[in-house]
Amino acid sequence: MSPTAARILAAQPAGHSGPYQGHVTFLGAGPGDPGLLTLRAVEALARADVLVAEPRAYDVVRAHLRPGTDTPLQNGALATTASDAADLVMRAARSGKRVVRAVAGDPGMDTDATADMLALAAEGITFEVVPGIAHAVGVAAYAGVPLRDPEGTDVRFVDAATADERCWTEVGASDATVVVSAVLETVAGTAARLISSGRKPDTPVSVTIAGTTTRQRTWSATLGTVERTLKSAKVLPSPEGDRPVIAVVGERGANARRDELAWFESKPLFGWKVLVPRTKEQAASLSEQLRSYGAVPSEVPTIAVEPPRTPQQMDRAVKGLVTGRYEWIAFTSVNAVRAIREKFEEYGLDARAFAGIKVAAVGEQTARALIDFGVRPDLVPSGEQSAAGLLEDWPPYDPVFDPIDRVFLPRADIATETLVAGLVEMGWEVDDVTAYRTVRASPPPAETREAIKGGGFDAVLFTSSSTVRNLVGIAGKPHNVTVIACIGPATAKTAQEHGLRVDVLAPEPSVHALAEALAQYGEQRRAAALEAGEVLKRPSEKRPQRRRARTS
């Protein structure tokens, strides 16, 4: 029995004779990509009373925790040693809690987790294991290095930190594909060890750091050249120094066609830090689209939403909505949906108040906000998602089919008149009501401001002229290495007036077309670099480095 398990058993309460009601789930958080969590893992996290996880596992699982879950290691209850974590697990389980013990990779590969399971079994506390993807397997897949070939080559997994002389002798004498978990500083020594054990110096090897994350980098070399390759690339240890570096060594299939199979690192915006000047709620689908291209989106709100200065007009309109004053209500933003929803809650109303009223939404994002409210819109533009697109599909007023000729338009205080003018021209009466005010947001943290001005972001997406003016106003002008992407000509003109070079212009005025245009720009840069035989660098990597001050 391990020292940890023995210490836990020694702390068992005197007189305990029956099973506890607590339950422990040992959960594999995988190698780093939160998307690799299993459905079973997400279910367990949603039911947890207590989560015990070191920082690298916590970062992967925290988005799936229910509100109120206790996270003692993140609260600084104890140091993050295996013994401390075991104490926390046992204490919470004894008190009847549902505990999730999350570990990086897979619990079956974690000897401390095995010791904890034995201690729980000895006390009669029930537990289960939710497997995760092991680092060695997951990272190799993300690096585009298949571990088996058609000939069925054996695969051996080696932990460089614990492998003994016998292990190195066996893998050196075999022709198996060897997957080595190491740290960056020991890769060269591992290569030398394999050569001295019988592997040829020209045996192919791939080395991957920060695997399955957007910081992943993979280098291809041979056992004899890998040290020189890493030195010439000036590879530095990952910020998560305890995350394994995965080296795959193999004469045949493992590394043979990595250039064709490197699906992850070849994404068009792989590793790009993209500034999205919107709130998390507004940017949810846009940020998800950027992640699918390999980017790391960072949402920075440039406007804040406040109630109108005089709420009486809004109050009258909502009462008219209930009493049948309107044939239509038109929503031109998610904020307008939120403003009406809040006013409904103030009056004790819900989505049923829309019964008998036709509802229009300016685009898919606004439509989703309505559906979340319980309202399915009757009209969403079939083409351009804008006021003009909405007018294209809006039916003209017909006194035969429309018993009421009035439209309720809740909107921002700075909205344009396009929709109002178009509806009036089609015969509708419009109650144009200020539902909310937009004001400039507070400046982002100093670190973000410095990244914007210093070239820390690879790209900025501007979705309106106001986002350009407000971002420059609260954070400063983006560095000239930063790629500037604009949603349309008017936004591009505003960016140029602020001294910015516009690199990308969306082919149509939608945020998703803007993200796609940026991805195409990134793909063109990648293709040009490959054709020129150059090392591909992100825009932020091309900024001039500050000279270090000389020391006497």
Secondary structure, DSSP 8 states (H G I E B T S, - for coil): --HHHHHHHHT--TT--S--S-EEEEEE-BSS-GGG--HHHHHHHHH-SEEEE-HHHHHHHGGG--TT-B-TTTTTSS---HHHHHHHHHHHHHTT-EEEEEESB-GGG-HHHHHHHHHHHHHT-EEEEE----HHHHHHHHTT--S--TT---EEEEETTT--HHHHHHHHHS--EEEEEE-GGGHHHHHHHHHHTT--TT-EEEEEESTTSTT-EEEEEETTTHHHHHHHTT----SSTTS-EEEEE-SSHHHHTHHHH-TTTTSTTTT-EEEE-S-HHHHHHHHHHHHHTT-EEEE---EEEE--S-THHHHHHHHHHHHT--SEEEE-SHHHHHHHHHHHHHHT--GGGGTT-EEEESSHHHHHHHHHHT---SB--SS-SSHHHHHHH-----TTT-S--EEEEEEETT--SHHHHHHHHTT-EEEEEEEEEEEE-----HHHHHHHHHT--SEEEE-SHHHHHHHHHHH----TTSEEEESSHHHHHHHHHTT----EE-SSSSHHHHHHHHHHHHHHHHHHHHHHT-----GGGGS---------
